């Protein structure tokens, strides 16, 4: 006698919350704090064991998009500026690059960095715990599917050590960087062709730079590339951001699609190999690196470019050139057109003109995807053309977009509305009361 096989599947655990924020990077941590501070029960999920995104998971310590390069003024306030104040970098009332410690400023790029990414991890943890009555966090947790019913995200399926869990949220904010939630919910998305490459950042200790160091480092990489030991690279950028004898390196360049699991894995492996090759080439051949040692690479390779939603409004290069104004602007962008090509480029890392726009509005509607009413998308995957997103994708701008999304989600809860039908002007007005939102000359 043959008995059939019966498999018992336990019912999936369910969590209910007002607002779910998927991804705890620059956009996600700001979204979660903003939502909780505006009164909504909020759950933040993040795949790493800490928040901060590219700052902490990649190790890029820059607040790009904070400062209008020509004038030196801050165009992002709110949570981004608060973080700098809590880190002890910006004093209360700081309004421009002149109010920052000069040793942390890169005037050439119109940017600044934080001296310790570990401090940033601790700070974001502290802020989450300070708002524990309204804000919960699950680290080591990743969104893996969605349920859509009647034009709404009914649930997001997350995976972690508890197994699979359904999270039923009235409002959802996609801060995955890749627009994963929007994509799985069948919202229209686009991708650049070609995609910008990925970069693994790494750090080298006990470097004693001399006059010849940077030119020699460049020459060595060019030779390694020509001889087939280094597949690709750019720059290289040798930056002594963390200590006088510690070299923080921007140099690896790996073409890949980070929304494809196999290709993403290949890119991580290639990035680590290339970083190790660069270190060994420099240690053997470049003055100043003779007694150096490899400290670490970022936990994750850095991703610039994958999917973006096609929202109710699309930020375009023409908007940047004309400085188009919007009544429902919820953030201001100012970064130059930072487009990285997928091949070797020496000295200037970006391709094209590197056009520097004046501070420009980013409409609330660029956060609102089509087809789903209770979903917002913040960060580098918001609705923007390929060229415009090369400016709006950076850290401080992402924080401003996340803060706006969190504010909107909480407003939707209060008004018993949906974020997709919310009046962006109301979001802007609320942000203004919180010393956030778009830049104002006042």
C-alpha positions as CSV (number, residue, x, y, z in Angstrom):
1,X,0.0,0.0,0.0
2,X,1.3,3.4,-0.9
3,X,0.4,6.3,1.3
4,X,0.2,9.8,-0.1
5,X,2.6,12.5,1.2
6,X,0.9,15.2,3.2
7,X,2.7,18.4,3.8
8,X,1.4,20.6,6.6
9,X,2.1,24.3,6.0
10,X,1.8,26.5,9.1
11,X,-0.1,29.7,8.6
12,X,2.1,32.7,8.0
13,X,2.7,35.1,10.9
14,X,1.1,38.5,10.3
15,X,2.2,41.9,11.6
16,X,-0.1,44.9,11.3
17,X,1.1,48.5,11.3
18,X,0.0,51.9,10.0
19,X,3.1,52.5,7.8
20,X,5.7,50.1,6.6
21,X,9.1,51.4,5.3
22,X,11.0,48.9,3.2
23,X,14.7,49.7,3.3
24,X,16.7,51.6,6.0
25,X,19.1,53.5,3.8
26,X,19.3,57.3,3.6
27,X,15.7,57.6,2.3
28,X,14.4,54.8,4.6
29,X,15.7,56.0,7.9
30,X,14.4,59.5,7.2
31,X,11.0,58.1,6.1
32,X,10.7,56.0,9.2
33,X,11.6,58.8,11.6
34,X,9.3,61.3,9.8
35,X,6.4,58.9,9.8
36,X,6.7,58.1,13.5
37,X,7.3,61.7,14.5
38,X,4.1,62.6,12.7
39,X,2.1,60.1,14.8
40,X,1.9,57.0,12.7
41,X,2.7,53.5,14.0
42,X,5.7,52.6,11.8
43,X,7.7,49.5,11.0
44,X,11.1,49.8,9.3
45,X,12.7,46.7,7.8
46,X,16.3,46.6,6.6
47,X,18.4,43.8,5.1
48,X,21.6,44.8,7.0
49,X,22.1,44.8,10.7
50,X,22.0,48.6,10.8
51,X,20.6,51.6,9.1
52,X,22.3,54.1,6.8
53,X,22.4,52.5,3.4
54,X,25.2,53.7,1.2
55,X,26.8,55.5,4.1
56,X,27.1,52.4,6.3
57,X,26.6,49.4,4.1
58,X,29.0,50.7,1.4
59,X,31.1,53.0,3.5
60,X,30.5,56.2,1.4
61,X,30.6,58.9,4.1
62,X,29.3,61.9,2.0
63,X,26.3,64.1,2.4
64,X,26.0,64.8,-1.3
65,X,23.2,67.1,-2.4
66,X,23.2,69.0,0.9
67,X,25.1,72.1,-0.5
68,X,24.4,74.3,-3.5
69,X,28.0,74.4,-4.9
70,X,28.0,77.9,-6.4
71,X,26.5,79.6,-3.3
72,X,27.6,77.2,-0.6
73,X,24.1,77.3,1.0
74,X,22.4,74.2,2.4
75,X,19.4,73.3,0.3
76,X,18.4,70.3,2.5
77,X,17.3,70.8,6.1
78,X,15.1,68.6,8.2
79,X,16.4,65.2,9.3
80,X,19.6,65.4,7.1
81,X,20.7,68.5,8.9
82,X,19.6,67.2,12.3
83,X,21.8,64.1,11.8
84,X,24.8,66.4,11.1
85,X,24.0,68.4,14.2
86,X,23.7,65.2,16.4
87,X,27.0,64.0,15.0
88,X,28.5,67.2,16.3
89,X,29.5,68.4,12.8
90,X,26.9,71.2,12.2
91,X,26.0,73.7,14.9
92,X,22.4,74.7,15.4
93,X,21.5,77.4,12.9
94,X,24.1,76.2,10.4
95,X,23.1,77.4,6.9
96,X,26.1,77.1,4.6
97,X,29.3,75.3,3.8
98,X,31.1,78.0,5.9
99,X,29.4,76.7,9.0
100,X,31.0,73.3,8.7
101,X,34.5,72.2,9.8
102,X,36.7,73.0,6.8
103,X,38.6,69.6,7.2
104,X,35.3,67.8,6.4
105,X,34.5,69.8,3.3
106,X,35.3,69.1,-0.3
107,X,34.6,72.4,-2.1
108,X,35.5,71.0,-5.5
109,X,32.5,68.8,-5.3
110,X,30.4,71.0,-3.1
111,X,30.0,68.3,-0.5
112,X,31.1,67.2,2.9
113,X,31.8,63.9,4.7
114,X,31.2,62.5,8.2
115,X,34.4,61.3,9.9
116,X,33.1,58.0,11.3
117,X,30.4,55.8,9.7
118,X,30.3,53.7,12.9
119,X,29.1,56.7,14.8
120,X,26.4,57.1,12.1
121,X,25.1,53.6,12.8
122,X,24.9,54.2,16.5
123,X,23.1,57.5,16.0
124,X,20.4,56.0,13.8
125,X,19.9,53.2,16.3
126,X,19.6,55.8,19.1
127,X,17.0,57.8,17.1
128,X,15.0,54.7,16.4
129,X,14.9,53.7,20.1
130,X,14.0,57.3,21.1
131,X,10.8,56.8,19.1
132,X,10.1,53.2,20.1
133,X,6.5,54.0,21.1
134,X,5.7,54.7,17.4
135,X,8.7,53.2,15.6
136,X,9.8,49.5,15.4
137,X,12.7,48.1,13.4
138,X,13.5,44.7,12.1
139,X,17.1,44.4,10.9
140,X,18.3,41.4,8.9
141,X,14.9,41.5,7.2
142,X,14.2,41.8,3.5
143,X,11.0,42.3,1.5
144,X,10.5,39.4,-0.9
145,X,7.0,39.7,-2.3
146,X,3.7,41.7,-2.2
147,X,0.0,41.0,-2.3
148,X,-2.0,43.6,-4.3
149,X,-5.8,43.7,-3.9
150,X,-8.1,46.3,-5.5
151,X,-5.3,48.7,-6.4
152,X,-3.6,48.6,-3.0
153,X,-0.7,46.8,-1.5
154,X,-2.6,44.6,0.9
155,X,0.6,43.0,2.4
156,X,4.3,42.9,2.0
157,X,6.0,39.5,2.6
158,X,9.3,39.8,4.5
159,X,11.9,37.1,5.2
160,X,14.1,36.9,8.3
161,X,15.0,34.5,11.0
162,X,11.4,34.1,11.9
163,X,10.7,32.7,8.4
164,X,8.2,34.4,6.1
165,X,5.9,37.1,7.6
166,X,3.0,39.0,6.1
167,X,3.1,42.7,7.0
168,X,-0.2,44.4,6.6
169,X,0.3,48.1,6.4
170,X,-2.2,50.8,5.5
171,X,0.6,52.8,3.8
172,X,3.8,51.5,2.3
173,X,7.0,53.3,1.5
174,X,9.4,51.7,-0.9
175,X,13.0,52.8,0.0
176,X,14.6,49.6,-1.4
177,X,16.7,51.7,-3.8
178,X,15.6,49.4,-6.6
179,X,11.9,50.0,-6.5
180,X,11.3,46.4,-5.6
181,X,7.9,46.9,-4.0
182,X,6.6,49.0,-6.9
183,X,8.0,46.5,-9.4
184,X,6.4,43.5,-7.7
185,X,3.1,45.4,-7.4
186,X,3.3,45.8,-11.2
187,X,3.7,49.6,-11.2
188,X,5.4,51.0,-14.3
189,X,9.2,51.3,-14.0
190,X,12.1,52.2,-16.3
191,X,15.8,51.6,-16.3
192,X,18.7,53.4,-17.9
193,X,20.5,51.9,-20.9
194,X,23.3,51.3,-20.1
195,X,23.0,51.1,-16.3
196,X,25.7,53.0,-14.4
197,X,28.3,50.6,-13.0
198,X,28.7,49.5,-9.4
199,X,31.6,50.4,-7.1
200,X,33.1,48.6,-4.1
201,X,34.6,51.2,-1.8
202,X,37.6,50.1,0.3
203,X,40.1,51.5,2.8
204,X,43.9,51.1,3.1
205,X,45.8,52.0,6.3
206,X,49.4,53.2,7.0
207,X,49.7,55.2,3.8
208,X,52.2,58.0,3.9
209,X,51.4,60.1,0.8
210,X,54.2,62.0,-1.0
211,X,54.2,64.3,-4.0
212,X,54.3,61.4,-6.5
213,X,51.6,59.2,-4.9
214,X,48.5,60.1,-6.8
215,X,50.1,60.3,-10.3
216,X,51.9,57.0,-9.7
217,X,48.7,55.3,-8.4
218,X,46.9,56.3,-11.6
219,X,49.8,55.2,-13.9
220,X,50.0,51.8,-12.1
221,X,46.2,51.1,-12.6
222,X,46.4,52.1,-16.3
223,X,49.2,49.6,-16.7
224,X,47.4,46.9,-14.8
225,X,44.3,47.4,-17.0
226,X,46.3,47.2,-20.2
227,X,48.0,44.0,-19.1
228,X,44.7,42.4,-18.1
229,X,45.2,42.3,-14.3
230,X,42.4,44.9,-13.7
231,X,39.2,44.6,-15.7
232,X,37.9,48.1,-15.1
233,X,38.5,51.1,-12.9
234,X,38.0,54.9,-12.7
235,X,39.8,57.9,-11.2
236,X,41.3,56.7,-9.0
237,X,40.0,58.7,-6.1
238,X,42.4,58.6,-3.1
239,X,40.8,60.4,-0.2
240,X,42.1,60.7,3.3
241,X,38.7,61.2,4.9
242,X,39.0,59.1,8.0
243,X,42.6,59.6,9.1
244,X,45.8,61.3,7.8
245,X,47.4,57.9,7.1
246,X,44.2,56.1,5.9
247,X,43.4,56.0,2.2
248,X,39.7,55.7,1.4
249,X,39.5,54.6,-2.3
250,X,37.0,55.2,-5.1
251,X,38.3,53.2,-8.0
252,X,36.5,49.9,-8.8
253,X,33.9,49.9,-11.5
254,X,31.8,46.8,-12.2
255,X,29.0,46.9,-14.9
256,X,26.1,44.9,-13.6
257,X,22.3,44.8,-13.1
258,X,21.8,44.8,-9.3
259,X,18.2,43.7,-9.7
260,X,19.4,40.4,-11.0
261,X,20.5,38.1,-8.2
262,X,23.2,36.2,-10.2
263,X,24.6,39.4,-11.8
264,X,24.6,41.2,-8.4
265,X,26.5,38.3,-6.9
266,X,29.0,38.3,-9.8
267,X,29.5,42.1,-9.2
268,X,30.3,41.6,-5.5
269,X,32.9,39.0,-6.3
270,X,34.5,41.0,-9.1
271,X,34.5,44.2,-7.0
272,X,36.4,42.5,-4.1
273,X,38.9,40.9,-6.5
274,X,39.5,44.3,-8.2
275,X,39.9,46.1,-4.9
276,X,42.4,43.5,-3.7
277,X,44.3,43.8,-7.0
278,X,44.4,47.6,-6.8
279,X,45.8,47.4,-3.2
280,X,48.5,44.9,-4.2
281,X,49.6,46.9,-7.2
282,X,49.9,50.1,-5.2
283,X,51.7,48.4,-2.3
284,X,54.3,47.0,-4.6
285,X,54.8,50.0,-6.9
286,X,53.5,53.3,-5.5
287,X,55.4,55.6,-3.2
288,X,53.7,56.0,0.1
289,X,52.1,52.5,0.1
290,X,55.2,50.5,0.9
291,X,54.1,49.6,4.5
292,X,50.3,49.9,3.9
293,X,47.7,47.2,4.8
294,X,44.2,46.5,3.6
295,X,41.7,47.5,6.2
296,X,38.3,46.5,4.7
297,X,35.9,46.9,1.9
298,X,32.3,48.0,2.4
299,X,29.9,45.2,3.5
300,X,28.1,45.7,0.2
301,X,29.1,47.0,-3.2
302,X,27.6,50.4,-4.0
303,X,24.8,50.6,-6.5
304,X,24.1,53.8,-8.4
305,X,21.4,52.9,-10.9
306,X,18.7,50.2,-11.3
307,X,14.9,50.7,-11.7
308,X,13.0,53.9,-11.3
309,X,9.2,54.3,-11.1
310,X,7.2,56.1,-13.7
311,X,5.3,58.3,-11.3
312,X,2.5,60.9,-11.6
313,X,5.3,63.4,-12.4
314,X,8.8,62.6,-13.9
315,X,11.7,64.8,-13.0
316,X,13.6,65.5,-16.3
317,X,16.8,67.1,-17.4
318,X,14.7,70.0,-18.8
319,X,13.3,70.6,-15.3
320,X,16.9,70.9,-14.0
321,X,17.9,73.3,-16.8
322,X,14.9,75.5,-16.5
323,X,14.7,75.1,-12.7
324,X,11.0,74.2,-13.0
325,X,8.9,75.1,-9.9
326,X,6.2,73.0,-8.4
327,X,3.5,74.0,-5.9
328,X,3.8,70.5,-4.5
329,X,7.6,70.5,-4.2
330,X,8.7,68.5,-1.2
331,X,12.5,68.5,-1.6
332,X,15.2,70.4,-3.4
333,X,18.0,68.9,-5.6
334,X,21.3,70.5,-6.4
335,X,23.9,67.8,-7.2
336,X,25.6,67.9,-10.6
337,X,24.9,65.3,-13.4
338,X,27.0,62.6,-11.9
339,X,26.8,59.9,-14.7
340,X,29.4,57.1,-14.5
341,X,30.1,55.2,-17.7
342,X,30.5,51.4,-17.6
343,X,34.1,51.6,-18.9
344,X,37.4,53.0,-17.8
345,X,37.7,56.7,-17.2
346,X,40.8,58.4,-15.8
347,X,40.8,61.6,-13.8
348,X,37.2,62.8,-14.2
349,X,35.0,59.9,-13.0
350,X,31.8,61.0,-14.7
351,X,30.9,61.3,-18.3
352,X,29.4,64.2,-20.3
353,X,29.3,67.8,-19.1
354,X,28.8,67.2,-15.4
355,X,26.1,70.0,-15.7
356,X,25.7,71.9,-12.4
357,X,22.0,72.9,-12.0
358,X,20.7,75.6,-9.8
359,X,18.7,74.3,-6.8
360,X,15.5,72.7,-8.3
361,X,12.2,71.5,-7.1
362,X,11.3,67.8,-6.7
363,X,7.5,67.3,-6.9
364,X,5.6,65.1,-4.5
365,X,4.2,63.4,-7.5
366,X,7.6,61.9,-8.3
367,X,7.1,59.7,-5.2
368,X,3.7,58.5,-6.3
369,X,3.7,55.4,-8.6
370,X,1.0,54.6,-11.0
371,X,-1.6,51.9,-10.4
372,X,-1.3,51.5,-6.6
373,X,-2.9,54.0,-4.2
374,X,-1.2,53.3,-0.9
375,X,2.4,53.2,-2.0
376,X,5.2,55.9,-2.2
377,X,8.7,55.4,-3.6
378,X,11.5,57.5,-2.2
379,X,15.3,57.6,-2.8
380,X,17.1,57.0,-6.0
381,X,14.3,55.0,-7.5
382,X,11.8,57.9,-7.4
383,X,10.3,59.0,-10.7
384,X,13.1,60.7,-12.8
385,X,14.7,60.4,-16.2
386,X,18.0,58.8,-16.6
387,X,19.9,62.1,-16.7
388,X,17.9,63.8,-13.9
389,X,18.3,60.9,-11.6
390,X,22.1,61.2,-11.9
391,X,21.6,64.4,-9.8
392,X,18.7,63.4,-7.6
393,X,20.0,59.9,-6.6
394,X,22.5,61.1,-3.9
395,X,22.5,60.8,-0.1
396,X,21.1,64.1,1.3
397,X,18.5,64.4,-1.5
398,X,17.4,60.9,-0.7
399,X,17.0,61.8,2.9
400,X,14.8,64.8,2.0
401,X,12.6,62.6,-0.3
402,X,12.3,60.0,2.5
403,X,11.4,62.6,5.0
404,X,8.6,63.8,2.7
405,X,7.3,60.3,2.1
406,X,7.2,59.6,5.8
407,X,5.4,62.8,6.5
408,X,2.9,62.1,3.7
409,X,2.2,58.6,5.0
410,X,1.4,59.9,8.5
411,X,-0.8,62.6,7.0
412,X,-2.7,60.0,5.0
413,X,-3.3,58.1,8.2
414,X,-4.6,61.2,10.0
415,X,-6.9,62.1,7.1
416,X,-8.0,58.5,6.5
417,X,-6.8,59.0,2.9
418,X,-4.3,57.3,0.6
419,X,-0.8,58.6,-0.1
420,X,-1.5,58.3,-3.8
421,X,-4.4,60.8,-3.6
422,X,-2.9,63.1,-1.0
423,X,-2.5,66.8,-2.0
424,X,1.3,67.3,-2.2
425,X,0.8,71.0,-1.2
426,X,-0.4,69.8,2.2
427,X,2.7,67.7,2.5
428,X,4.9,70.7,1.7
429,X,3.1,72.8,4.2
430,X,3.6,70.3,7.0
431,X,7.3,69.8,6.1
432,X,7.7,73.6,6.3
433,X,6.4,73.7,9.8
434,X,9.1,71.1,10.7
435,X,11.9,73.1,9.1
436,X,12.1,70.6,6.2
437,X,10.9,70.5,2.7
438,X,12.1,72.4,-0.4
439,X,14.8,75.1,-0.2
440,X,13.6,78.7,0.3
441,X,15.6,81.9,-0.2
442,X,14.1,83.2,3.1
